[in-house]
Amino acid sequence: MDGDISYKLKRSRRARRMRLVVYCDGSVVLTTPYGLQESVGEKFLADQRRWVLQRLQFFKRAVLRAMPRRSRKEYLAHRERARALVHERVDFFNASYGFSFNAITIRDQRSRCSRKGNLNFNYRTLFLPASYQDYIIVHELCHLQEFNHSKKFWELVGKTVPDYAAIKKDLRKRLLR
């Protein structure tokens, strides 16, 4: 590569094909089958350069659009109510999915992504309309099985939130204001 995209190369004995992932924290991971020559992986990455840069730019913009931080006092005042809401709704929706997870945390954060089997939520989810709360909770819950936004991921979301596309579109409009 040109050096402007840093990435981690993983070799997997179980992988049958190459896999390229851009995570919300800006890290890029290329997984290749164990015996594949590194030059083949480098060419694949070079071919996908435009897509990688688009995804990196998307996550960078998402951080800039994130809701501004509030005071610690406000966070502490609302954290437990948010925790109760999230636990109740995760239990409700996970009855359909049956996913296992490690922990649910309530924070004053910009990003919700976790690759460790945890569910992370912003306390300000509490202040959204109920349909938006449900969408966010189901969205994060579905990432336990599909840590991407593939067709399979959206099918999982649509299983319990059939109008997810309209909610997602409206949420984006709200965040861009």
Contacts in CASP RR format, 6 or more apart in sequence:
PFRMAT RR
TARGET T0000
AUTHOR 0000-0000-0000
METHOD contacts of the structure
MODEL  1
MDGDISYKLKRSRRARRMRLVVYCDGSVVLTTPYGLQESVGEKFLADQRR
WVLQRLQFFKRAVLRAMPRRSRKEYLAHRERARALVHERVDFFNASYGFS
FNAITIRDQRSRCSRKGNLNFNYRTLFLPASYQDYIIVHELCHLQEFNHS
KKFWELVGKTVPDYAAIKKDLRKRLLR
1 7 0 8 1.000
1 42 0 8 1.000
1 45 0 8 1.000
1 46 0 8 1.000
1 49 0 8 1.000
2 49 0 8 1.000
5 28 0 8 1.000
5 45 0 8 1.000
5 49 0 8 1.000
5 52 0 8 1.000
5 53 0 8 1.000
5 56 0 8 1.000
6 28 0 8 1.000
7 27 0 8 1.000
7 28 0 8 1.000
7 29 0 8 1.000
7 30 0 8 1.000
7 45 0 8 1.000
8 27 0 8 1.000
8 28 0 8 1.000
8 29 0 8 1.000
8 30 0 8 1.000
9 30 0 8 1.000
9 32 0 8 1.000
9 38 0 8 1.000
9 41 0 8 1.000
10 29 0 8 1.000
10 30 0 8 1.000
10 31 0 8 1.000
10 32 0 8 1.000
11 31 0 8 1.000
11 32 0 8 1.000
11 33 0 8 1.000
11 34 0 8 1.000
11 35 0 8 1.000
11 36 0 8 1.000
12 31 0 8 1.000
12 32 0 8 1.000
12 33 0 8 1.000
12 34 0 8 1.000
13 33 0 8 1.000
13 34 0 8 1.000
15 31 0 8 1.000
15 32 0 8 1.000
15 33 0 8 1.000
15 34 0 8 1.000
16 33 0 8 1.000
17 33 0 8 1.000
18 30 0 8 1.000
18 31 0 8 1.000
18 32 0 8 1.000
18 33 0 8 1.000
18 36 0 8 1.000
18 40 0 8 1.000
18 41 0 8 1.000
18 44 0 8 1.000
19 30 0 8 1.000
19 31 0 8 1.000
20 28 0 8 1.000
20 29 0 8 1.000
20 30 0 8 1.000
20 31 0 8 1.000
20 44 0 8 1.000
20 45 0 8 1.000
20 48 0 8 1.000
20 51 0 8 1.000
20 52 0 8 1.000
21 28 0 8 1.000
21 29 0 8 1.000
21 31 0 8 1.000
21 147 0 8 1.000
21 148 0 8 1.000
22 28 0 8 1.000
22 52 0 8 1.000
22 55 0 8 1.000
22 56 0 8 1.000
22 59 0 8 1.000
23 29 0 8 1.000
23 59 0 8 1.000
23 113 0 8 1.000
23 115 0 8 1.000
24 59 0 8 1.000
24 62 0 8 1.000
24 111 0 8 1.000
24 113 0 8 1.000
25 59 0 8 1.000
25 111 0 8 1.000
25 113 0 8 1.000
26 56 0 8 1.000
26 59 0 8 1.000
28 52 0 8 1.000
28 56 0 8 1.000
30 41 0 8 1.000
30 44 0 8 1.000
30 45 0 8 1.000
32 38 0 8 1.000
32 40 0 8 1.000
32 41 0 8 1.000
45 52 0 8 1.000
62 111 0 8 1.000
63 110 0 8 1.000
63 111 0 8 1.000
65 175 0 8 1.000
65 176 0 8 1.000
66 110 0 8 1.000
66 111 0 8 1.000
66 175 0 8 1.000
67 110 0 8 1.000
67 122 0 8 1.000
67 124 0 8 1.000
67 175 0 8 1.000
69 108 0 8 1.000
70 108 0 8 1.000
70 124 0 8 1.000
72 108 0 8 1.000
75 108 0 8 1.000
75 123 0 8 1.000
78 123 0 8 1.000
78 124 0 8 1.000
78 126 0 8 1.000
79 106 0 8 1.000
79 123 0 8 1.000
81 126 0 8 1.000
82 106 0 8 1.000
82 121 0 8 1.000
82 123 0 8 1.000
82 124 0 8 1.000
82 125 0 8 1.000
82 126 0 8 1.000
83 104 0 8 1.000
83 106 0 8 1.000
85 125 0 8 1.000
85 126 0 8 1.000
85 133 0 8 1.000
86 104 0 8 1.000
86 106 0 8 1.000
86 119 0 8 1.000
86 121 0 8 1.000
86 125 0 8 1.000
86 137 0 8 1.000
87 104 0 8 1.000
89 133 0 8 1.000
89 134 0 8 1.000
89 137 0 8 1.000
90 104 0 8 1.000
90 119 0 8 1.000
90 137 0 8 1.000
90 141 0 8 1.000
93 134 0 8 1.000
93 137 0 8 1.000
93 138 0 8 1.000
93 141 0 8 1.000
93 160 0 8 1.000
94 141 0 8 1.000
96 159 0 8 1.000
96 160 0 8 1.000
97 141 0 8 1.000
97 142 0 8 1.000
97 144 0 8 1.000
97 145 0 8 1.000
97 156 0 8 1.000
97 159 0 8 1.000
97 160 0 8 1.000
99 141 0 8 1.000
99 144 0 8 1.000
99 145 0 8 1.000
100 144 0 8 1.000
101 117 0 8 1.000
101 118 0 8 1.000
101 119 0 8 1.000
101 141 0 8 1.000
101 144 0 8 1.000
102 116 0 8 1.000
102 117 0 8 1.000
102 118 0 8 1.000
103 118 0 8 1.000
103 119 0 8 1.000
104 118 0 8 1.000
104 119 0 8 1.000
104 120 0 8 1.000
104 121 0 8 1.000
105 118 0 8 1.000
105 119 0 8 1.000
105 120 0 8 1.000
105 121 0 8 1.000
106 121 0 8 1.000
106 122 0 8 1.000
106 123 0 8 1.000
107 120 0 8 1.000
107 121 0 8 1.000
107 122 0 8 1.000
107 123 0 8 1.000
108 122 0 8 1.000
108 123 0 8 1.000
108 124 0 8 1.000
109 120 0 8 1.000
109 122 0 8 1.000
112 120 0 8 1.000
112 121 0 8 1.000
112 122 0 8 1.000
112 136 0 8 1.000
112 140 0 8 1.000
113 120 0 8 1.000
113 143 0 8 1.000
114 120 0 8 1.000
114 143 0 8 1.000
115 147 0 8 1.000
117 144 0 8 1.000
119 140 0 8 1.000
119 141 0 8 1.000
119 144 0 8 1.000
120 140 0 8 1.000
121 136 0 8 1.000
121 137 0 8 1.000
121 140 0 8 1.000
125 133 0 8 1.000
125 136 0 8 1.000
125 137 0 8 1.000
126 133 0 8 1.000
128 136 0 8 1.000
131 161 0 8 1.000
131 163 0 8 1.000
131 167 0 8 1.000
132 167 0 8 1.000
132 170 0 8 1.000
132 171 0 8 1.000
134 160 0 8 1.000
134 161 0 8 1.000
135 157 0 8 1.000
135 161 0 8 1.000
135 164 0 8 1.000
135 167 0 8 1.000
135 168 0 8 1.000
135 171 0 8 1.000
138 157 0 8 1.000
138 158 0 8 1.000
138 160 0 8 1.000
138 161 0 8 1.000
138 164 0 8 1.000
139 157 0 8 1.000
139 164 0 8 1.000
142 153 0 8 1.000
142 156 0 8 1.000
142 157 0 8 1.000
143 153 0 8 1.000
145 156 0 8 1.000
146 152 0 8 1.000
146 153 0 8 1.000
146 156 0 8 1.000
154 164 0 8 1.000
157 164 0 8 1.000
158 164 0 8 1.000
161 167 0 8 1.000
END
